[in-house]
Amino acid sequence: MNLSQITSLEWWGAVAQDFVWKIRPPDRLESTSSTWPIDPERLADVSVIWPSEYEWLPSRLWVESLRRGLSRHVQVEHSWIPQPYPGIVLIQIRNRGGRQDVALDYSDYPQVNQACAARCSLYFKMQFPRSGEVPAHVLPGGFVPFRNDLYRLLPHIRRLADRREYSYDVYGRFGAEFARDIRSKACSLLANQNYFRWEGSLHTKSYPLSLQEIARSKICIDLPGSGDFCFRLIDYMAVGACIIARRHKATLHVPLVDGEHIVYAREDLSDLVDLCRFYLENEEAREALRRNSRAYFDRYLHRDQLAGYYLHECLKVM
């Protein structure tokens, strides 16, 4: 996750739309019943100490959703906690007077910070490597949206998606800062075909506008960014999209299933256009993927669910 992703001039294109929604905001997106049920009696003695300052200020944008999710389950207090590790937010879990360090690794890179892992009871890694060995207490950390605003905007966006008034057959907007080779190749393949309408480029739009475009697209293309998982994957799933992606080298805490939650193209993208054609021609299969991706988000990635998973795993070691 990189500061340049939040400094685009197009960010300010969202101001007018944000202003309208702040005057009359959509209903809050609530989570479904807890996927990781936790005994309330055990939670009664648990609280979270959250750092009052971050090692890198922009990390607030990404971990804020987790903080809010945790606050729905337990008391969250702010206090000064040293933050010596780049790409990691250290929090503390307090239970019956004791405290344990827990790491939230939001770094784009798959490597585990061994020094940090050595001091923590649990270490949640968002870009969790699909292969290779990691210590037993290093767990997949799921992933978070680009902005916590997603939860304010999403009820409106989902209503738009559920109308199925599509403007685009296949869609994908990507920044040019990261993974430029694979992103350029995908955009070129999709632009130089005559089977369907492609809406995409190596230029992004403001966050609210990009969510609207997702809602108006039959198929959304996911590609890596600075890390293997990119924010737009979470946005796609939150809206409920038929997603075609290059296979991820990272895994979520509940692995995505090819053909159920997402469709994976070959590593070289040689079948990307054919996959798009198939799902454009097979509405039933496409709509099933849309429903399943949204259901996955609601069950496993919504901030309340992700926080419940974190607490569930923390209680195992307390």
C-alpha positions as CSV (number, residue, x, y, z in Angstrom):
1,M,0.0,0.0,0.0
2,N,1.6,3.2,-1.2
3,L,1.2,6.9,-0.5
4,S,1.0,7.6,-4.2
5,Q,-2.3,5.7,-4.3
6,I,-3.9,8.4,-2.2
7,T,-2.3,11.5,-3.8
8,S,-3.9,11.4,-7.3
9,L,-5.5,14.6,-8.3
10,E,-8.5,12.6,-9.3
11,W,-9.0,12.0,-5.6
12,W,-10.6,15.5,-5.4
13,G,-13.1,14.6,-8.1
14,A,-14.9,12.7,-5.3
15,V,-15.5,15.9,-3.3
16,A,-18.8,16.9,-4.9
17,Q,-20.2,13.4,-4.8
18,D,-19.0,12.9,-1.2
19,F,-20.7,16.2,-0.3
20,V,-24.1,15.0,-1.6
21,W,-23.8,11.7,0.2
22,K,-22.8,13.4,3.5
23,I,-25.9,15.5,3.3
24,R,-28.1,12.5,2.8
25,P,-25.9,9.4,3.6
26,P,-27.0,5.9,2.6
27,D,-28.0,3.5,5.4
28,R,-25.0,2.0,7.1
29,L,-23.9,-1.4,5.8
30,E,-24.3,-3.9,8.6
31,S,-22.5,-7.2,8.7
32,T,-24.3,-10.5,8.7
33,S,-24.4,-12.8,11.7
34,S,-20.9,-13.5,13.0
35,T,-18.9,-16.1,11.1
36,W,-16.5,-16.5,14.1
37,P,-18.8,-16.6,17.1
38,I,-17.1,-15.7,20.4
39,D,-18.3,-16.5,23.9
40,P,-19.5,-13.1,25.3
41,E,-18.3,-14.1,28.7
42,R,-14.7,-14.4,27.4
43,L,-15.0,-11.1,25.6
44,A,-16.2,-9.4,28.7
45,D,-12.6,-9.4,30.0
46,V,-10.9,-8.4,26.7
47,S,-10.0,-5.0,25.5
48,V,-7.8,-3.6,22.8
49,I,-5.1,-1.0,23.2
50,W,-4.7,0.9,19.9
51,P,-1.7,3.1,19.1
52,S,-2.3,6.8,19.3
53,E,0.4,7.3,16.7
54,Y,1.4,5.3,13.6
55,E,4.9,4.5,12.2
56,W,3.5,5.9,8.9
57,L,0.5,8.2,9.0
58,P,-1.3,7.0,5.9
59,S,-1.6,3.6,7.4
60,R,-4.5,5.0,9.3
61,L,-6.6,4.9,6.1
62,W,-6.2,1.1,5.9
63,V,-6.3,0.0,9.5
64,E,-9.1,2.3,10.5
65,S,-11.7,-0.3,9.3
66,L,-10.2,-2.9,11.6
67,R,-10.2,-0.5,14.5
68,R,-13.8,0.2,14.0
69,G,-14.6,-3.5,13.5
70,L,-12.9,-4.4,16.8
71,S,-14.8,-1.6,18.6
72,R,-18.0,-3.4,17.7
73,H,-16.9,-6.4,19.7
74,V,-14.7,-5.1,22.6
75,Q,-13.6,-1.8,24.2
76,V,-10.8,-0.1,22.2
77,E,-8.6,2.4,24.0
78,H,-6.0,4.6,22.5
79,S,-2.5,4.8,24.1
80,W,1.1,5.3,23.0
81,I,2.6,2.1,21.8
82,P,6.0,2.2,20.1
83,Q,5.7,1.5,16.3
84,P,9.3,0.5,15.1
85,Y,8.3,-1.7,12.2
86,P,7.6,-0.3,8.7
87,G,4.3,-1.6,7.2
88,I,3.1,-2.9,10.5
89,V,0.8,-1.6,13.2
90,L,1.4,-3.0,16.7
91,I,-1.6,-3.3,19.0
92,Q,-2.1,-4.9,22.4
93,I,-4.8,-7.3,23.5
94,R,-5.6,-7.0,27.2
95,N,-7.2,-9.8,29.2
96,R,-7.6,-10.1,33.0
97,G,-4.8,-7.6,33.5
98,G,-2.3,-9.1,31.1
99,R,-1.2,-7.7,27.7
100,Q,0.0,-9.4,24.6
101,D,1.5,-7.7,21.5
102,V,-0.3,-8.4,18.2
103,A,1.0,-7.3,14.8
104,L,-1.2,-6.1,11.9
105,D,1.1,-6.4,8.9
106,Y,-0.4,-4.4,6.0
107,S,2.8,-4.3,3.9
108,D,2.6,-5.0,0.2
109,Y,5.5,-7.5,0.5
110,P,5.0,-11.2,1.3
111,Q,8.0,-11.4,3.7
112,V,7.3,-11.7,7.4
113,N,9.2,-9.3,9.7
114,Q,11.0,-11.8,11.8
115,A,12.0,-9.4,14.6
116,C,8.4,-8.3,15.0
117,A,7.1,-11.8,14.8
118,A,9.4,-12.9,17.6
119,R,7.9,-10.4,20.1
120,C,4.2,-11.0,19.2
121,S,1.8,-13.6,20.4
122,L,0.1,-13.4,17.0
123,Y,1.1,-11.8,13.7
124,F,-1.6,-11.2,11.1
125,K,-0.1,-10.9,7.6
126,M,-2.4,-9.4,4.9
127,Q,-0.3,-10.4,1.8
128,F,0.0,-13.9,3.2
129,P,2.2,-16.1,0.9
130,R,0.4,-19.0,-0.7
131,S,3.6,-21.1,-0.5
132,G,6.6,-21.2,1.8
133,E,7.0,-21.7,5.5
134,V,6.0,-19.2,8.1
135,P,6.0,-19.5,11.9
136,A,2.8,-21.1,13.3
137,H,1.7,-17.9,15.0
138,V,1.8,-15.9,11.7
139,L,-1.7,-16.1,10.2
140,P,-3.4,-14.8,7.1
141,G,-4.7,-11.4,7.8
142,G,-7.4,-11.1,5.2
143,F,-7.4,-7.7,3.4
144,V,-9.0,-4.3,3.9
145,P,-10.6,-1.8,1.5
146,F,-8.8,1.3,0.2
147,R,-10.9,3.6,2.4
148,N,-13.2,3.1,5.4
149,D,-15.7,5.2,3.4
150,L,-16.6,2.1,1.6
151,Y,-19.1,1.2,4.4
152,R,-20.8,4.6,4.0
153,L,-21.0,4.4,0.2
154,L,-21.8,0.7,-0.3
155,P,-25.5,0.6,0.4
156,H,-26.0,3.1,-2.4
157,I,-23.6,1.3,-4.7
158,R,-25.2,-2.1,-4.1
159,R,-28.6,-0.7,-4.9
160,L,-27.1,0.5,-8.2
161,A,-25.5,-2.8,-8.9
162,D,-28.7,-4.7,-8.2
163,R,-30.5,-2.9,-11.0
164,R,-28.3,-4.7,-13.5
165,E,-28.3,-1.6,-15.7
166,Y,-24.9,-2.3,-17.2
167,S,-22.9,0.3,-19.1
168,Y,-19.8,-1.8,-19.6
169,D,-19.1,-5.4,-20.6
170,V,-15.6,-5.7,-19.1
171,Y,-14.1,-3.1,-16.8
172,G,-10.8,-2.4,-15.1
173,R,-9.0,0.8,-14.2
174,F,-5.4,0.6,-12.9
175,G,-2.8,3.0,-11.8
176,A,0.4,3.0,-13.8
177,E,2.7,3.1,-10.8
178,F,2.7,-0.6,-10.0
179,A,2.9,-3.9,-12.0
180,R,2.9,-1.8,-15.1
181,D,3.9,-4.7,-17.4
182,I,1.1,-7.0,-16.5
183,R,-1.4,-4.2,-16.3
184,S,-0.4,-2.8,-19.7
185,K,-0.6,-6.3,-21.3
186,A,-4.1,-6.9,-19.9
187,C,-5.4,-3.5,-21.1
188,S,-3.8,-4.1,-24.6
189,L,-5.4,-7.6,-24.9
190,L,-8.8,-6.3,-23.9
191,A,-8.6,-3.1,-26.0
192,N,-7.5,-5.0,-29.2
193,Q,-10.4,-7.4,-29.5
194,N,-13.8,-7.0,-31.2
195,Y,-16.0,-9.3,-29.1
196,F,-17.2,-7.0,-26.3
197,R,-17.0,-3.5,-24.9
198,W,-14.0,-2.8,-22.8
199,E,-13.9,0.1,-20.4
200,G,-10.5,0.6,-18.8
201,S,-7.1,2.1,-18.8
202,L,-4.0,2.8,-16.8
203,H,-5.8,5.9,-15.3
204,T,-7.9,5.7,-12.2
205,K,-10.9,7.7,-11.1
206,S,-12.1,9.0,-7.7
207,Y,-13.1,6.4,-5.2
208,P,-16.9,7.0,-5.3
209,L,-16.9,7.1,-9.1
210,S,-14.9,3.9,-9.4
211,L,-17.4,2.1,-7.1
212,Q,-20.2,3.3,-9.4
213,E,-18.4,2.0,-12.5
214,I,-17.9,-1.4,-10.8
215,A,-21.6,-1.6,-10.1
216,R,-22.4,-0.9,-13.8
217,S,-20.0,-3.5,-15.2
218,K,-20.8,-7.1,-16.1
219,I,-17.2,-8.3,-15.5
220,C,-14.4,-6.7,-13.5
221,I,-10.7,-7.5,-14.1
222,D,-8.4,-7.8,-11.1
223,L,-4.6,-7.5,-11.4
224,P,-1.8,-7.2,-8.9
225,G,-0.6,-3.8,-7.7
226,S,2.4,-3.1,-5.5
227,G,1.4,-6.3,-3.7
228,D,-0.3,-9.4,-5.1
229,F,-3.6,-8.4,-3.6
230,C,-4.9,-5.0,-4.6
231,F,-7.6,-2.8,-3.0
232,R,-9.8,-3.1,-6.0
233,L,-10.3,-6.8,-5.4
234,I,-12.0,-6.0,-2.1
235,D,-14.0,-3.3,-3.7
236,Y,-15.2,-5.7,-6.4
237,M,-16.2,-8.2,-3.8
238,A,-17.9,-5.7,-1.6
239,V,-20.1,-4.5,-4.5
240,G,-20.6,-8.0,-5.8
241,A,-18.8,-8.4,-9.1
242,C,-18.0,-11.2,-11.6
243,I,-14.2,-11.1,-11.2
244,I,-11.6,-12.4,-13.5
245,A,-8.1,-12.2,-12.2
246,R,-4.5,-13.4,-12.7
247,R,-4.0,-16.1,-10.0
248,H,-2.9,-14.6,-6.7
249,K,0.3,-15.7,-5.1
250,A,-1.1,-14.6,-1.8
251,T,-4.1,-16.1,0.1
252,L,-6.8,-14.7,2.3
253,H,-7.7,-16.2,5.6
254,V,-10.5,-18.1,3.9
255,P,-9.1,-19.1,0.5
256,L,-10.9,-17.9,-2.6
257,V,-12.3,-20.8,-4.7
258,D,-11.7,-20.6,-8.5
259,G,-15.0,-20.8,-10.3
260,E,-17.0,-20.0,-7.2
261,H,-15.9,-16.6,-5.8
262,I,-13.5,-15.6,-8.6
263,V,-12.3,-16.9,-12.0
264,Y,-8.5,-17.2,-12.5
265,A,-6.9,-16.6,-15.9
266,R,-3.6,-18.2,-16.9
267,E,-0.4,-16.6,-15.6
268,D,0.4,-15.1,-19.1
269,L,-3.3,-14.0,-19.5
270,S,-3.5,-15.9,-22.8
271,D,-7.1,-17.0,-22.0
272,L,-8.2,-13.7,-20.6
273,V,-10.3,-12.6,-23.6
274,D,-11.8,-16.1,-23.9
275,L,-12.8,-16.2,-20.3
276,C,-14.5,-12.8,-20.7
277,R,-16.4,-14.0,-23.7
278,F,-17.6,-17.1,-21.9
279,Y,-19.0,-15.3,-18.9
280,L,-20.5,-12.6,-21.0
281,E,-22.4,-15.3,-22.9
282,N,-23.4,-17.3,-19.8
283,E,-25.5,-14.9,-17.7
284,E,-26.4,-17.6,-15.1
285,A,-22.7,-18.4,-14.4
286,R,-21.8,-14.7,-14.3
287,E,-24.6,-13.8,-11.9
288,A,-23.7,-16.7,-9.6
289,L,-20.1,-15.3,-9.4
290,R,-21.6,-11.9,-8.6
291,R,-23.7,-13.3,-5.7
292,N,-20.9,-15.4,-4.4
293,S,-18.3,-12.6,-4.3
294,R,-20.6,-10.4,-2.4
295,A,-21.5,-13.2,0.0
296,Y,-17.8,-13.8,0.6
297,F,-17.2,-10.2,1.5
298,D,-20.2,-10.2,3.9
299,R,-19.1,-13.4,5.6
300,Y,-15.4,-13.0,5.8
301,L,-14.1,-9.5,4.8
302,H,-16.6,-7.1,6.3
303,R,-14.8,-5.1,9.0
304,D,-17.0,-6.7,11.8
305,Q,-16.3,-10.2,10.5
306,L,-12.5,-9.6,10.0
307,A,-12.3,-8.2,13.5
308,G,-14.2,-11.2,14.8
309,Y,-11.7,-13.5,13.1
310,Y,-8.8,-11.6,14.7
311,L,-10.4,-11.8,18.2
312,H,-11.2,-15.5,17.7
313,E,-7.6,-16.3,17.0
314,C,-6.3,-14.1,19.8
315,L,-8.5,-15.8,22.3
316,K,-7.0,-19.1,21.3
317,V,-3.6,-18.0,22.7
318,M,-4.8,-16.1,25.7
